[in-house]
C-alpha cells in the first residue's frame, strides 16, 4: 500500500490482529534489513552492480528520467516512471518482492542516529503526540533524496506527516 501514515498502518495491523487472532505489526528496522538482504552481503540483494536494479526494483532509471529531474539515474529501464504494480520485478532470495525501490516502507523502530533494533510502542507513540520519528526503509522509485541508490536507505519521518515521501507498508 502507498500513501499510508504510520498511525494508519499500525492501526490496521492492530485491527488485523484482532480479526485473525494472530499478531501483526510493522517490522523493526533490523527485521526489515534481514528480510530485504535475504542472506546476502552485497550492496543490494541482487549484487553490487546498481545498473542491474531494473530486473529487481522500480528505481529512478531511464524511464523515470523522462520526468525531467536532474538526479543521476540507473542506466537501465524498468518501464515504470512512477510506482509499479506489486510483484512486477524478480523477488529476493527469500522470495520477497519489492523490498527495495518502488515505495519506501515503514518500520516500528524509532529513528536514532545510530542503527539499533529499538521498537516504538504504538500506545506510547500516540500518547507522546508523535514527538519522535519512525525509521522508513527501502528507498523509492526516485532514489533517496536524489541519490542513485536502492541499498535500503534509512530515513526518519514523522508518523502522520510525510512531506515529499509516500511510504507504504507490508507484513
CORJO-V714159 format. One line per field, one symbol per residue. psi: psi as a letter, one per 40 degrees, with the letter a starting at -180 (. if undefined). A space follows every 50 residues. Layout:
BEGIN
psi=???
END
This chain:
BEGIN
psi=iifhiddddddddddddddeeihiiiiidddddddddfeieidieeaehd eededeihihaddddeeeieihihgiheehdaiiiheeiiiaeeehifdi aciihiiehhhidihafhihhddddddeffdiiihhieiieeahfeigif efihiihidehebdigiaii.
END
